[in-house]
Amino acid sequence: MTRALLIANPAAARTDARAVTAIRDTLRRGGWTVEVRATAQAGDARRFAREAVEQGFDALVCYGGDGTAMGIAAGSSCATPSTVTRWSGLVTSASVAKACIT
């Protein structure tokens, strides 16, 4: 079973608390175990992602803006090298592709 952390930024533009619930429930219906954490201040997404990788989560799911996606990408790459080599996670967001290309 895939264990995922859904990192949500409630302060990001165009976010909706109902969407977080819908995303979580959709992943759970697909057989995933999903935990949700909401950012409250700068650096939270990065810290949450780093901790998730170190705790063995299989996937990171982003619901927020570009800043949240960048924080998750940076945090997941900042984990200890031994953790990163065994982690095969995925950062998912509409904005992560844009963040990684630019």
Biotite code that builds the C-alpha atoms (Angstrom):
import biotite.structure as struc

atoms = struc.array([
    struc.Atom([0.000, 0.000, 0.000], chain_id="A", res_id=1, res_name="MET", atom_name="CA", element="C"),
    struc.Atom([1.346, 3.419, -0.963], chain_id="A", res_id=2, res_name="THR", atom_name="CA", element="C"),
    struc.Atom([1.860, 5.769, 1.969], chain_id="A", res_id=3, res_name="ARG", atom_name="CA", element="C"),
    struc.Atom([1.510, 9.419, 0.976], chain_id="A", res_id=4, res_name="ALA", atom_name="CA", element="C"),
    struc.Atom([1.772, 12.780, 2.658], chain_id="A", res_id=5, res_name="LEU", atom_name="CA", element="C"),
    struc.Atom([-0.548, 15.441, 1.265], chain_id="A", res_id=6, res_name="LEU", atom_name="CA", element="C"),
    struc.Atom([0.975, 18.846, 1.999], chain_id="A", res_id=7, res_name="ILE", atom_name="CA", element="C"),
    struc.Atom([-1.567, 21.631, 1.649], chain_id="A", res_id=8, res_name="ALA", atom_name="CA", element="C"),
    struc.Atom([-1.130, 25.381, 1.815], chain_id="A", res_id=9, res_name="ASN", atom_name="CA", element="C"),
    struc.Atom([-4.467, 26.893, 2.872], chain_id="A", res_id=10, res_name="PRO", atom_name="CA", element="C"),
    struc.Atom([-3.121, 30.403, 2.249], chain_id="A", res_id=11, res_name="ALA", atom_name="CA", element="C"),
    struc.Atom([-2.289, 29.785, -1.418], chain_id="A", res_id=12, res_name="ALA", atom_name="CA", element="C"),
    struc.Atom([-4.467, 31.478, -3.999], chain_id="A", res_id=13, res_name="ALA", atom_name="CA", element="C"),
    struc.Atom([-7.300, 29.370, -5.411], chain_id="A", res_id=14, res_name="ARG", atom_name="CA", element="C"),
    struc.Atom([-7.099, 26.662, -2.752], chain_id="A", res_id=15, res_name="THR", atom_name="CA", element="C"),
    struc.Atom([-10.207, 25.175, -1.196], chain_id="A", res_id=16, res_name="ASP", atom_name="CA", element="C"),
    struc.Atom([-10.424, 23.050, 1.954], chain_id="A", res_id=17, res_name="ALA", atom_name="CA", element="C"),
    struc.Atom([-13.032, 20.852, 0.270], chain_id="A", res_id=18, res_name="ARG", atom_name="CA", element="C"),
    struc.Atom([-10.520, 20.027, -2.454], chain_id="A", res_id=19, res_name="ALA", atom_name="CA", element="C"),
    struc.Atom([-8.014, 18.762, 0.127], chain_id="A", res_id=20, res_name="VAL", atom_name="CA", element="C"),
    struc.Atom([-10.660, 16.383, 1.433], chain_id="A", res_id=21, res_name="THR", atom_name="CA", element="C"),
    struc.Atom([-11.539, 15.284, -2.112], chain_id="A", res_id=22, res_name="ALA", atom_name="CA", element="C"),
    struc.Atom([-7.888, 14.630, -3.001], chain_id="A", res_id=23, res_name="ILE", atom_name="CA", element="C"),
    struc.Atom([-7.326, 12.691, 0.223], chain_id="A", res_id=24, res_name="ARG", atom_name="CA", element="C"),
    struc.Atom([-10.473, 10.624, -0.251], chain_id="A", res_id=25, res_name="ASP", atom_name="CA", element="C"),
    struc.Atom([-9.690, 9.877, -3.908], chain_id="A", res_id=26, res_name="THR", atom_name="CA", element="C"),
    struc.Atom([-6.225, 8.592, -3.033], chain_id="A", res_id=27, res_name="LEU", atom_name="CA", element="C"),
    struc.Atom([-7.641, 6.508, -0.182], chain_id="A", res_id=28, res_name="ARG", atom_name="CA", element="C"),
    struc.Atom([-10.212, 4.950, -2.508], chain_id="A", res_id=29, res_name="ARG", atom_name="CA", element="C"),
    struc.Atom([-7.262, 3.993, -4.706], chain_id="A", res_id=30, res_name="GLY", atom_name="CA", element="C"),
    struc.Atom([-5.751, 2.059, -1.821], chain_id="A", res_id=31, res_name="GLY", atom_name="CA", element="C"),
    struc.Atom([-3.309, 4.686, -0.575], chain_id="A", res_id=32, res_name="TRP", atom_name="CA", element="C"),
    struc.Atom([-2.722, 5.550, 3.063], chain_id="A", res_id=33, res_name="THR", atom_name="CA", element="C"),
    struc.Atom([-2.808, 9.349, 3.211], chain_id="A", res_id=34, res_name="VAL", atom_name="CA", element="C"),
    struc.Atom([-1.800, 11.775, 5.931], chain_id="A", res_id=35, res_name="GLU", atom_name="CA", element="C"),
    struc.Atom([-2.506, 15.503, 5.569], chain_id="A", res_id=36, res_name="VAL", atom_name="CA", element="C"),
    struc.Atom([-0.404, 18.380, 6.883], chain_id="A", res_id=37, res_name="ARG", atom_name="CA", element="C"),
    struc.Atom([-1.203, 22.043, 6.368], chain_id="A", res_id=38, res_name="ALA", atom_name="CA", element="C"),
    struc.Atom([1.472, 24.702, 6.183], chain_id="A", res_id=39, res_name="THR", atom_name="CA", element="C"),
    struc.Atom([1.210, 27.661, 8.551], chain_id="A", res_id=40, res_name="ALA", atom_name="CA", element="C"),
    struc.Atom([4.438, 29.543, 7.904], chain_id="A", res_id=41, res_name="GLN", atom_name="CA", element="C"),
    struc.Atom([7.315, 29.841, 5.481], chain_id="A", res_id=42, res_name="ALA", atom_name="CA", element="C"),
    struc.Atom([9.491, 26.734, 5.398], chain_id="A", res_id=43, res_name="GLY", atom_name="CA", element="C"),
    struc.Atom([6.785, 24.310, 6.540], chain_id="A", res_id=44, res_name="ASP", atom_name="CA", element="C"),
    struc.Atom([6.413, 22.558, 3.153], chain_id="A", res_id=45, res_name="ALA", atom_name="CA", element="C"),
    struc.Atom([10.157, 22.020, 2.926], chain_id="A", res_id=46, res_name="ARG", atom_name="CA", element="C"),
    struc.Atom([10.349, 20.684, 6.487], chain_id="A", res_id=47, res_name="ARG", atom_name="CA", element="C"),
    struc.Atom([7.292, 18.445, 6.068], chain_id="A", res_id=48, res_name="PHE", atom_name="CA", element="C"),
    struc.Atom([8.729, 16.968, 2.863], chain_id="A", res_id=49, res_name="ALA", atom_name="CA", element="C"),
    struc.Atom([12.151, 16.326, 4.387], chain_id="A", res_id=50, res_name="ARG", atom_name="CA", element="C"),
    struc.Atom([10.576, 14.649, 7.421], chain_id="A", res_id=51, res_name="GLU", atom_name="CA", element="C"),
    struc.Atom([8.271, 12.552, 5.211], chain_id="A", res_id=52, res_name="ALA", atom_name="CA", element="C"),
    struc.Atom([11.159, 11.205, 3.154], chain_id="A", res_id=53, res_name="VAL", atom_name="CA", element="C"),
    struc.Atom([13.103, 10.391, 6.313], chain_id="A", res_id=54, res_name="GLU", atom_name="CA", element="C"),
    struc.Atom([10.014, 8.639, 7.766], chain_id="A", res_id=55, res_name="GLN", atom_name="CA", element="C"),
    struc.Atom([9.690, 6.424, 4.698], chain_id="A", res_id=56, res_name="GLY", atom_name="CA", element="C"),
    struc.Atom([6.660, 7.911, 2.928], chain_id="A", res_id=57, res_name="PHE", atom_name="CA", element="C"),
    struc.Atom([6.306, 6.617, -0.628], chain_id="A", res_id=58, res_name="ASP", atom_name="CA", element="C"),
    struc.Atom([4.830, 9.771, -2.169], chain_id="A", res_id=59, res_name="ALA", atom_name="CA", element="C"),
    struc.Atom([4.421, 13.481, -1.559], chain_id="A", res_id=60, res_name="LEU", atom_name="CA", element="C"),
    struc.Atom([1.315, 15.196, -2.885], chain_id="A", res_id=61, res_name="VAL", atom_name="CA", element="C"),
    struc.Atom([1.162, 18.972, -3.141], chain_id="A", res_id=62, res_name="CYS", atom_name="CA", element="C"),
    struc.Atom([-1.947, 21.123, -2.939], chain_id="A", res_id=63, res_name="TYR", atom_name="CA", element="C"),
    struc.Atom([-0.872, 24.740, -3.055], chain_id="A", res_id=64, res_name="GLY", atom_name="CA", element="C"),
    struc.Atom([0.918, 27.180, -5.265], chain_id="A", res_id=65, res_name="GLY", atom_name="CA", element="C"),
    struc.Atom([4.374, 27.429, -6.767], chain_id="A", res_id=66, res_name="ASP", atom_name="CA", element="C"),
    struc.Atom([5.964, 28.190, -3.387], chain_id="A", res_id=67, res_name="GLY", atom_name="CA", element="C"),
    struc.Atom([4.517, 25.067, -1.825], chain_id="A", res_id=68, res_name="THR", atom_name="CA", element="C"),
    struc.Atom([5.649, 22.918, -4.760], chain_id="A", res_id=69, res_name="ALA", atom_name="CA", element="C"),
    struc.Atom([9.150, 24.387, -4.641], chain_id="A", res_id=70, res_name="MET", atom_name="CA", element="C"),
    struc.Atom([9.338, 23.823, -0.888], chain_id="A", res_id=71, res_name="GLY", atom_name="CA", element="C"),
    struc.Atom([8.349, 20.182, -1.297], chain_id="A", res_id=72, res_name="ILE", atom_name="CA", element="C"),
    struc.Atom([10.833, 19.657, -4.128], chain_id="A", res_id=73, res_name="ALA", atom_name="CA", element="C"),
    struc.Atom([13.624, 21.271, -2.096], chain_id="A", res_id=74, res_name="ALA", atom_name="CA", element="C"),
    struc.Atom([12.744, 19.407, 1.089], chain_id="A", res_id=75, res_name="GLY", atom_name="CA", element="C"),
    struc.Atom([12.585, 16.022, -0.568], chain_id="A", res_id=76, res_name="SER", atom_name="CA", element="C"),
    struc.Atom([16.020, 16.558, -2.081], chain_id="A", res_id=77, res_name="SER", atom_name="CA", element="C"),
    struc.Atom([17.507, 17.739, 1.244], chain_id="A", res_id=78, res_name="CYS", atom_name="CA", element="C"),
    struc.Atom([16.978, 14.456, 3.090], chain_id="A", res_id=79, res_name="ALA", atom_name="CA", element="C"),
    struc.Atom([19.990, 12.425, 4.101], chain_id="A", res_id=80, res_name="THR", atom_name="CA", element="C"),
    struc.Atom([21.659, 10.667, 1.125], chain_id="A", res_id=81, res_name="PRO", atom_name="CA", element="C"),
    struc.Atom([20.926, 7.172, 2.481], chain_id="A", res_id=82, res_name="SER", atom_name="CA", element="C"),
    struc.Atom([17.248, 8.077, 2.781], chain_id="A", res_id=83, res_name="THR", atom_name="CA", element="C"),
    struc.Atom([17.017, 9.521, -0.716], chain_id="A", res_id=84, res_name="VAL", atom_name="CA", element="C"),
    struc.Atom([18.560, 6.446, -2.325], chain_id="A", res_id=85, res_name="THR", atom_name="CA", element="C"),
    struc.Atom([15.824, 4.197, -0.910], chain_id="A", res_id=86, res_name="ARG", atom_name="CA", element="C"),
    struc.Atom([13.001, 6.672, -1.533], chain_id="A", res_id=87, res_name="TRP", atom_name="CA", element="C"),
    struc.Atom([11.077, 6.399, -4.757], chain_id="A", res_id=88, res_name="SER", atom_name="CA", element="C"),
    struc.Atom([8.541, 9.124, -4.066], chain_id="A", res_id=89, res_name="GLY", atom_name="CA", element="C"),
    struc.Atom([6.697, 11.496, -6.293], chain_id="A", res_id=90, res_name="LEU", atom_name="CA", element="C"),
    struc.Atom([5.916, 15.170, -5.859], chain_id="A", res_id=91, res_name="VAL", atom_name="CA", element="C"),
    struc.Atom([2.594, 15.819, -7.528], chain_id="A", res_id=92, res_name="THR", atom_name="CA", element="C"),
    struc.Atom([1.224, 19.250, -8.346], chain_id="A", res_id=93, res_name="SER", atom_name="CA", element="C"),
    struc.Atom([-0.016, 21.232, -11.289], chain_id="A", res_id=94, res_name="ALA", atom_name="CA", element="C"),
    struc.Atom([2.700, 23.745, -10.568], chain_id="A", res_id=95, res_name="SER", atom_name="CA", element="C"),
    struc.Atom([5.631, 21.389, -9.910], chain_id="A", res_id=96, res_name="VAL", atom_name="CA", element="C"),
    struc.Atom([6.225, 20.847, -13.624], chain_id="A", res_id=97, res_name="ALA", atom_name="CA", element="C"),
    struc.Atom([6.478, 24.598, -14.096], chain_id="A", res_id=98, res_name="LYS", atom_name="CA", element="C"),
    struc.Atom([8.705, 24.881, -11.027], chain_id="A", res_id=99, res_name="ALA", atom_name="CA", element="C"),
    struc.Atom([11.095, 22.192, -12.269], chain_id="A", res_id=100, res_name="CYS", atom_name="CA", element="C"),
    struc.Atom([11.300, 23.536, -15.818], chain_id="A", res_id=101, res_name="ILE", atom_name="CA", element="C"),
    struc.Atom([12.100, 27.154, -14.948], chain_id="A", res_id=102, res_name="THR", atom_name="CA", element="C"),
])
